[in-house]
Amino acid sequence: MTTITRPLVSIVIPSYNHARYLERCLTSVFAQTYDKMEIIAIDDGSDDESVPFLRRLARLSPVPITILEQDNKGAGYTINRAIGLSSGDYINILNSDDAFPPDRIATLLSHLSDSGSEFIFSGVRFIDDAEMDVSEVDDYAIGLVQKQSEIKDFLTVGFAAIKSNVAISTGNFLFSRQLYDSVGVFNNFKYCHDWDFLLRCLVQVEPIYLAQPLYFYRLHLQNSFRTLADVAGHEGPTLMRQYFQSVRGRLTPNPLAPCYYNWGEYFWSFIEEINYWQYLDFKGRG
């Protein structure tokens, strides 16, 4: 009889001043239908009751859990440290104000296995402080739902990801440790560290998008898109230039990654359509 080995999934939770959301966050992991998991939660210098709350919740965890605290270092540093302490074959970040539906990990792992890829993300449901679904009533949420609904209109998921961060959040990433080791750590962008990581993964593998809403993104006054919106205007062009430089003049491990060597003249017509010429820091085509 053949024994099927189920992979260990590390749930990485960077936490900062989200004490009021932590119970919903962690219990959504406890409730997963997939049970071969571990949790690595690192508090990034919170000044609320996050740390004692995390430690109380840890006593209820049905899966192995590690709780650590540190001085404030930022999201990228915290995520990398937590991944470095984890042991899973796959990694899913979960932001401490967000949550999973019970079937997220099992469903995504199944689709990832069938696809042969190493990176998958899902549709997103937007919730408010009262756990109400605001995906169709909040202006910001409506725009992001529309952005994901348009993924199907692109030739590949990769082309959609070049135009915008269609995965929405680091918490919506499930990826292999092998891919993380190949791509490298999350860079120190304050706002766009998720999009940057997605684009670097895109060079290596074609992301899989499952439209089913398997990530709950909470909208509140402290969301980074509200507090760091001005930063995005500086970081976005930087990471786009870095992507196009990384694929310049070569075939890529992912044969579908958007670049001239993979797509020929279609790539240039796409760049023209979305007006991205300013991000290609070189003359000519190649």
N, C-alpha and C positions, 0 to 999 in steps of 0.2 A: 504494500500500500504506500502511495506517495504522500508524504507529509508536506503540507503547504505552510511555510513559515510566514507569519504575519510580521510586518516591519514595526519597529518601535517608532512612535511619533513623539517628538519633543514639542510641547506647547510652551512657547517663550512669551512671558508677560512682562513688559516694561511698565512700571507703575509710577505715576507722579500725581499726587494730590487728587486722587480719585477714590477716596475712602467710601464715598456714598455709592459708588458703582461696583465696588469690588465683589460684593456678595453675588450679584447677578453675573459678573464676569466669570468668577471661579466656578460657581455652581453650574454654569453652562458647559464647562469642561467636564465637571464631575458627571454630568448627565449624558455624555456622549455614548452612542451605541457601540462605538469602537473603544475597547478598554485597554489596549496595549499602548499606554501613553506614559509620559512623565511630564511634570510641570516644573519649569524654572522661572521663578518670579523674582525680579530685582526692583526694589524701590529706589528711585533715583532722587533721593534727598527730599522727600515730601515733608511739608510742615503741617500736615493734618494728621489724622489718626490712621493713616494707611498701614503703617508697619504693624501695630498691634492687631489691626483688623485682619491683615494677611496671616499673621501667626495664629489667630483664632480659627480662621477658615481652614488653615493647613491641617488642623486636627481632625477635620471632617473629610479630608480628601480620600477617595477610594483608590487613588493612584499615587505613586511616589511623587513627592513634591519637595522642592528646595526653595527656601525663602531667604533672600539676602538683601542687605541695604548698603547704600553708598552715598557719598556726597554727590550733589547734582552734576552730572556729566553730559546730559543730553541723550536723545533717543538712539542715535547711531551707536554711540559707545555702549550704552546699556544693552541694546539688542546683541551686539557682537560679544559682549562679555557673557551674556546668558547662553548664547549659542555655543560659545567656547566651553561652557560648563555642562552642556547637554550631551546626551549619548545617542539620540535617535537617528534612525536611518532617514527620517523625514522631519522637517521642521515646519511648524505653523506658528507665526507670531500672532498674539492676541493683545490688542491694545486694551488697557485696563478699564476704559470706559465703554468698551464694546462687548459683544457676546456672540456665541455660536448657537445655532439651532442644533438639536440633539444628533442629527444624522450628518453633520458637516464632514467630519473626518472620514467616516466610513464611505460616504458617497464620493468624496474627492479622491480618496485612495483608489477606489474601484475604477473610476474614469482615468486616473493617471496611469494605472497599470495597463488598461486596455489601449491607451494611446501610445505608450512607449516614450512619452515625454518625461521631463523631470520637474516641471513647473506647471501649476494649475491655479486658477482663481475662479471665483463664482460671481453670480449676480449678488447685489447688495440690497438689503432692506434697511431703510432709515427709520430710526425710532427716536422718541423724545424722552425726557426724564421720567415720564409716566409709563414708559414701555409701549406707547401708542405708535402705530405705523404711520409715519408722516411722509412716505415716499411720494404720495400724490398730492400733498397739500403744501409742503415746504418748497419755496422757490429754488433753494440750493439743491435739495434732494431731487426735485423734478429735472433739473439740468443734468445731474449725474446719471439718473435713471435713463434719460434720453441718450446720453453718451454711450452707456453700455448697450442700449437697444440698437445702436448704429454699428456695433462691431461687425454684425453680419453683412453690412454693406461694403466692407473692405475686402480686398482680395485675400488677406490673411489677418490673423489676430495681431501679428507683428506690425503691420502697417497701421492698424488702429492705435497700437501702443506708441508708435512714433508721433502720432498727432496729439495724443493726450494720455494721461495716466488712467486708462480705462479700468485698471484693477482697483482704483480708488484709494486703497490703504494697504500698508504693510500687513495688517491683520488679515487681509484677504489672500495672502500668499501661502501656498503650501508647496514646498520644494524639497528636493533631495539634498542630503548632506554632501553628496558627491558634487552636485552643482555648486553649492556654496563654497566648497573647497576650491573648485575650479575658478569661479568668478571672483572670489575674495570678499572681504568684509563690507558691511554697509559703510559708505562714505559719510563724511561729516557735514552733510547738508542739513540745515535746520528744518527745512520744509519739504524738499524734494528728494530725500533719501530713499523713499519708496520707489518713485519713478526712475531714479538713477539705477537702483538695483534691478528693476524690471528690465531696463534697456540693456544692462550688462549681461543679464541672463539671456535676453533675446539673441545676442550674438552667438550664444552657445546652443540654445534649444528653442524650439517654437513653443510658446506658451499655449496652454489649453484653456479655453473659456467655457464654463458650464453656466448657462443662463439662470439656472435654478438659484433663488436667493438664499444662499447658505452663509451669509455673514450679516450680522446686525450692527450697523454703524450708528452710534448715538450722536445726535445733534444737540449741542448745548453751547453756552456762551464762551466756554474756554477751548473750543475746538481750535486746532492749529490753523485751519484755513481762515479763521477769523483773526487770530492773534499774530499770525506770521504772513499774512497776505502780501505785505510789501516785500518780504524776503523772496517770495516766489518769482517776482519780476527779475531778480538778479540771478537766482539759481537755475531757472529754466533754460535760458540761453546757454549757460555754462555746460550743463549736462547734455544738451543737444549737440553742441560742438564736440564734446568728448565722444559721444556715440558715433557721429559721422567720421571723426578722425579714426576711431577704432576699426571701422569697416572699410576704410579707404584702400583701394587698390588691391583687394584680396578677396578670395573666397572665404566664407566663414564656416565654422563648425555646424551652425544651423543653416542649411541650404536655402531656407526661406527668409532669412534675415534681410530686411530692406537695405539694399546697396546695389550699386551698378553691376558689380561682378555676378550677383545672383539674378538680377532682374533686367539688366540692360536698359533700353530706352524707356521702359515702363517706369523705372525708378525716377528718371529725370522728369517725366511728365507728372509723377506724383509730387515731387519736390516743387515743381512749378504750381501745381494746383493748390497746395497748402502754403505756398509762399515761404519756403524754408531756405532759400538761397543764402540768406545772411548767416546761416549756421554752418555752411560749408566753407571752411577757412582755406580754400585752395582754388586755383584757377583751372578752368577746363573741366573735362569729364574723365573720371577714372577712379 
